[in-house]
Amino acid sequence: MASPDRQGAGDIRVNPDNLYREETYTDLRVATIRELIPIKADGSPDPSRPSLFFGQAQIMTNAGPVPIEAPLEATTLREAMEKFPDAIRVAVADVIEQVRELQRQAASRIVVPSAMPGPGGKIQLT
């Protein structure tokens, strides 16, 4: 097993100037909104930085549920709720496009036999 220093564990530090408290809101149906609230190292609110909002949902596929997350450009929870549907729609469209691109790449692979003579040749994907 590698020593912690070799894995970079000696460099792991918490940045006290970039701390957030997380609040989670859900409608118990489809929507989950995470709010990351900036805090100081003593745990008190840090009003000099804005909260960050993220929308989360799941889409059902033949392979089961797929989690989707999207940043919400919002300054309040109400604004985050209003922007949630469009942000998730865009994130789903992005995931679908990524899957289609992976399918195109897989379909364009060429199967060629190995240069090894005889019946032990291996098939290589290029």
C-alpha positions, -999 to 999 in steps of 0.1 A, spaced: 0 0 0 13 35 -9 21 59 19 -2 89 24 26 113 12 29 94 -21 -8 98 -27 -7 135 -20 -25 132 13 0 155 29 -14 183 7 -51 178 17 -63 209 35 -97 226 40 -98 261 25 -113 282 54 -121 310 29 -144 288 8 -167 271 32 -204 264 25 -233 250 45 -257 229 25 -295 231 27 -317 207 8 -352 214 -4 -375 189 -20 -411 186 -32 -410 148 -25 -421 143 -61 -395 152 -87 -375 182 -76 -345 185 -52 -328 219 -49 -295 222 -30 -285 256 -17 -248 261 -7 -248 289 18 -214 306 22 -201 306 58 -170 318 76 -146 294 94 -165 300 127 -197 288 110 -214 322 109 -229 334 76 -206 351 50 -227 378 34 -199 388 11 -204 357 -11 -236 346 -29 -254 313 -22 -251 287 -49 -281 266 -61 -282 233 -79 -312 214 -92 -314 176 -90 -338 151 -106 -338 115 -119 -348 103 -153 -359 68 -158 -341 48 -185 -341 12 -196 -310 7 -174 -327 23 -144 -328 58 -129 -301 83 -140 -294 112 -117 -293 146 -133 -279 178 -117 -278 213 -131 -266 246 -117 -294 271 -112 -285 307 -118 -305 321 -89 -301 343 -59 -332 331 -40 -349 298 -34 -380 310 -53 -359 320 -83 -342 286 -82 -376 269 -82 -386 289 -112 -354 281 -131 -354 244 -121 -375 230 -150 -355 246 -178 -322 239 -162 -331 202 -159 -344 201 -195 -311 214 -207 -291 190 -186 -312 160 -198 -307 171 -234 -269 173 -228 -269 138 -213 -289 124 -243 -264 141 -267 -235 126 -248 -250 91 -250 -257 95 -287 -221 106 -293 -208 76 -274 -231 53 -295 -217 70 -327 -182 64 -315 -189 28 -306 -206 22 -340 -177 36 -359 -150 14 -344 -135 -10 -369 -127 -46 -358 -95 -58 -373 -77 -91 -367 -43 -90 -349 -11 -94 -369 -4 -126 -350 -4 -156 -374 -25 -187 -367 -57 -193 -347 -46 -175 -316 -50 -140 -332 -67 -114 -311 -93 -90 -323 -86 -54 -317 -109 -24 -317 -96 7 -333 
